Amino acid sequence: EGAKGIAFGSDWPTVGKVPPLLGIYAGITRKDLKGNPKGGWQPQECISRQQVLRGYTYDAAFAAFRENHYGRLKENMFADFVVLDRDIVDAKQVPDSDIWKAQILGTFVGGKQVWKHPCWGKPYLATSKKDRGDDCPTRAEFIENTRALFTTPNVGMHGCPH
């Protein structure tokens, strides 16, 4: 009832790596990538987008006794975060079924960018790579690649070849 203080993670050694976006999707919907079971497994345990994001950030830091250093974007704290291609907190903009399809555009550790997706800033809504003139995937290709990665254990975290 009203989840508080749930620490989420993505590196459980007994079940392999769970991509955070898939964990966020599952926490909100309680469904697999095919939308099953209808209504979600134990739907009374679904939590809000804000609650699951807090679980991956502040609550996870709190569980590790590191809440004074991690878990929030605040002055004098480590700033470890990713930039996504969509606002997954906005349910009007991103339906529940599309949360796991978000693409990571950049990764920041300690407030410094450590990785940038080669396609960041390039339009990838073109219907074909030929239309765009580079090897970045189209949105449809990205979604299909991502679905395959999320259903194959212990592989990369995004559906782009870069």
N, C-alpha and C positions, 0 to 999 in steps of 0.2 A: 504494500500500500504506500504509494508515493516514494519510490526508490530514492534513498539518500545514502551517499557514501559508498557507492558500488565502484570498485576499481576494475576497469577493463584493461586488457592487455592483448598483445598480438604475438607472443613468443612462448607459448606453452610447449615444453619439450615432449609431452606425451601425445599431443595431437598434431604436431607440426606447426608451421607458421600460419596464423590466421590474418589475412590482410585486414588492416583496420577498417577500411571502407565496407568490407563484408560484415565485420563485427558491428559496425554502426547500423547498417541495414538490418541485420538480424535482431539487434536490440530494440529497434523501433517497430519492426513488423512481425518478428518471431516466425518468419517464413524462410524457405530456401529460395534459391535463385529462380526456380520455376513458379514461385508464388504459392507453394504448398507448405503446410496444409491451409486450405481456405480459412480465412479468418485468423490464421496464425496458431502456432502451438502454444497452449496456455496463454491465450490472448490477454488475460487479465494481468500478465506480467510484462506486457509491452511498456516501454518507457518513452518519454519524449525525446526529441532531437537534442534539446538542451541537456537533458539528463545523461544521455549516452556520451555526448561530447565532453561533459564534465567528468564522466567516468574514465575517459581516455586521457584527461589532462589533470585537473586539480585533484580529483579523488585518487587517481593512480599515484600521484606524487605524495599525497597524504598517507596512503597505505605503505609507502616506502620510507616514511618519515622524512620526506624531502620537500614538503609543501612550501618551505621558506626559500627554496631555490628553483623549483620547477612547477609546471602546471598552469601558469598564468603568464600572459604577456604584460609585464609590469616592470617599472624601473628597478634596476639592481637584481633582476632575476634572469636566469638563463632563458633565452628565447629560441626554443626548438619548435619548429612548426613547418607545415607544408602549405603551399598555395595550390588551390584546386581550380579547375576550370569552371566551376559553378558554385553557387551559395547553397550548400546542402542543408543549412538551417532554415531556409525559406521554403516552406511546404507549397506555397503558391507557385514558385519558380521551379522547384524540383520535387516531383511526386515521390512518394516512398519507394516505388518500384525502380526509380532511377538513381537512387543514392549511390549504390555500389558502382555505377557507371562513371562516376566523376574521375577525371584524369588529374594526376599530380603534375603540376607545371614546374614547381620548384621546391627545394628542400633547404631549410635554414637551420643551422645549429649554432647556438650561442649568438643568435642575431646575424650571423654571416651566411650568405648563400653558399652552399656547398655543392649543389646540383641544380642545373637548369635544363629542363626538357628542350631538346633541339627544336621542337616544333612550337615552343611558347611564343606567342605573338603572331604565328602564322594561321591563316584561316584553314580549318580542316573540315568545313562543311561542304567542300566541293564533292561532286558525285564521283569523281575519279581522280587518281593521282596525276594523270595526264593533264587534267584541267588546271591543276595547281602548279605542276612543274617541279615537285620535290618528292621525297620518299616518305613523308609523314603520312600516317594513315588517315583515311577519311573517317568521319564520325562512325559510320556503320562498321567499318573494319575495326576501329578501336573497340567498339562495344563487343563485337564478336570475339576479338582477341582477349579482351578482359574476361568475358564469360568463360572462355576456355581456361584461362589462368586460374580463376577462382574455383574451378571444378577439378583442377589437377593439383595434388598436394605438392608442397615444397618447391614452388616455382616463383618467378618474379612477381612484382606487385602491380604492374600496369600493363595495359594491352598494346603498347607501342614497341616497335623493334629497337628503339633508342635506349 
